Amino acid sequence: MEIEAQSVTTAVFFHLSVLSQELITGLAVRPGGHYLDATVGGGGHSQLILAAAPDVRVTAIDRDAEAIAAAKTKLEPYGDRVQFWQGNFADYQPQEILFDGIIADLGVSSAQFDIPERGFSFRHTASLDMRMDRSQSLTAAEAINTWDEVQLADIFYQYGEERLSRRIARAIVARRPFQTTTQLADAIASCVPPKYRHGRIHPATRVFQALRIAVNQEISGLATFLNYAPHWLKLGAIIGIISFHSLEDRLVKHSFRDSALLRVLTKKPITPQDVELEENPRSRSAKLRFAQRIEVAS
């Protein structure tokens, strides 16, 4: 995501799937169908697909070893109806397989946020890690401590839409090195105006989002996946993508619209209902879009 000497934990890997019923309804799961869950996480969406119709099969992939382990435990009752592949969905290439549907639930999972040692959240003091795939070498600590000021400012602005990106990048370079999440968050908070510091969200939120996206190459990986995925669908099959911020949603929207292989099924994205928002406040930014594989005119 060198490989760290640590055990893979399933007990603490818990991810609450969002827009689950909307996703399953829109996917129109058919008996005997074969579906690709490109971001299996804890296995919640895959479980719903497997239960939606008889004899359904799922190919489940994720770049996070802990997610794969958790999903294997959750989906064990389905036996060989589930096949797993660990890696980045941008690198996946099916072997002469066409799917009856494809889903992807983008971004960081609840478990990745809530397990302190993963280093995604400044709510806990932890090493600056942020790797979804912990076998990759680049960490958030390396990025924040070695990348130059202009590169950091550009990342904060592009991926976090942070309007104080230059000021924050300047302060980070002046105060580094940083070892922990809270050290970085405190440095960001101390360099912004008081009104900004006490706003609706913590002033480090956008920077942490941007850093995570850059470390994991999320936008470039998503673009690659969206380019390949329509070719993996059977005629009439549906792809559903859940995104959590405007960069992802814009990329999904434009990729669906511009693909000669797809017909857009959602002019506007589907968003969580009030009941789900009450049960899971983290779902508030979720947006779901669908498209269907069509026959290409000759």
Rosetta blueprint (number, residue, H / E / L):
1 M L
2 E L
3 I L
4 E L
5 A L
6 Q L
7 S L
8 V L
9 T L
10 T L
11 A L
12 V L
13 F L
14 F L
15 H L
16 L L
17 S L
18 V L
19 L L
20 S H
21 Q H
22 E H
23 L H
24 I H
25 T H
26 G H
27 L H
28 A L
29 V L
30 R L
31 P L
32 G L
33 G L
34 H E
35 Y E
36 L E
37 D E
38 A L
39 T L
40 V L
41 G L
42 G L
43 G L
44 G H
45 H H
46 S H
47 Q H
48 L H
49 I H
50 L H
51 A H
52 A H
53 A L
54 P L
55 D L
56 V L
57 R E
58 V E
59 T E
60 A E
61 I E
62 D E
63 R L
64 D L
65 A H
66 E H
67 A H
68 I H
69 A H
70 A H
71 A H
72 K H
73 T H
74 K H
75 L L
76 E H
77 P H
78 Y H
79 G H
80 D H
81 R H
82 V E
83 Q E
84 F E
85 W E
86 Q E
87 G L
88 N L
89 F H
90 A H
91 D H
92 Y L
93 Q L
94 P L
95 Q L
96 E L
97 I L
98 L L
99 F E
100 D E
101 G E
102 I E
103 I E
104 A E
105 D E
106 L L
107 G L
108 V L
109 S L
110 S H
111 A H
112 Q H
113 F H
114 D H
115 I L
116 P H
117 E H
118 R H
119 G L
120 F L
121 S L
122 F L
123 R L
124 H L
125 T L
126 A L
127 S E
128 L L
129 D L
130 M L
131 R L
132 M L
133 D L
134 R L
135 S L
136 Q L
137 S L
138 L L
139 T L
140 A H
141 A H
142 E H
143 A H
144 I H
145 N H
146 T H
147 W L
148 D L
149 E H
150 V H
151 Q H
152 L H
153 A H
154 D H
155 I H
156 F H
157 Y H
158 Q H
159 Y H
160 G H
161 E L
162 E L
163 R L
164 L L
165 S H
166 R H
167 R H
168 I H
169 A H
170 R H
171 A H
172 I H
173 V H
174 A H
175 R H
176 R L
177 P L
178 F L
179 Q L
180 T E
181 T H
182 T H
183 Q H
184 L H
185 A H
186 D H
187 A H
188 I H
189 A H
190 S H
191 C L
192 V L
193 P L
194 P H
195 K H
196 Y H
197 R H
198 H L
199 G L
200 R L
201 I L
202 H L
203 P L
204 A L
205 T H
206 R H
207 V H
208 F H
209 Q H
210 A H
211 L H
212 R H
213 I H
214 A H
215 V H
216 N L
217 Q L
218 E H
219 I H
220 S H
221 G H
222 L H
223 A H
224 T H
225 F H
226 L H
227 N H
228 Y H
229 A H
230 P H
231 H H
232 W H
233 L E
234 K E
235 L E
236 G E
237 A E
238 I E
239 I E
240 G E
241 I E
242 I E
243 S E
244 F L
245 H L
246 S H
247 L H
248 E H
249 D H
250 R H
251 L H
252 V H
253 K H
254 H H
255 S H
256 F H
257 R H
258 D H
259 S L
260 A L
261 L L
262 L E
263 R E
264 V E
265 L L
266 T L
267 K L
268 K L
269 P L
270 I E
271 T L
272 P L
273 Q L
274 D H
275 V H
276 E H
277 L H
278 E H
279 E H
280 N L
281 P H
282 R H
283 S H
284 R H
285 S H
286 A L
287 K E
288 L E
289 R E
290 F E
291 A E
292 Q E
293 R E
294 I L
295 E L
296 V L
297 A L
298 S L
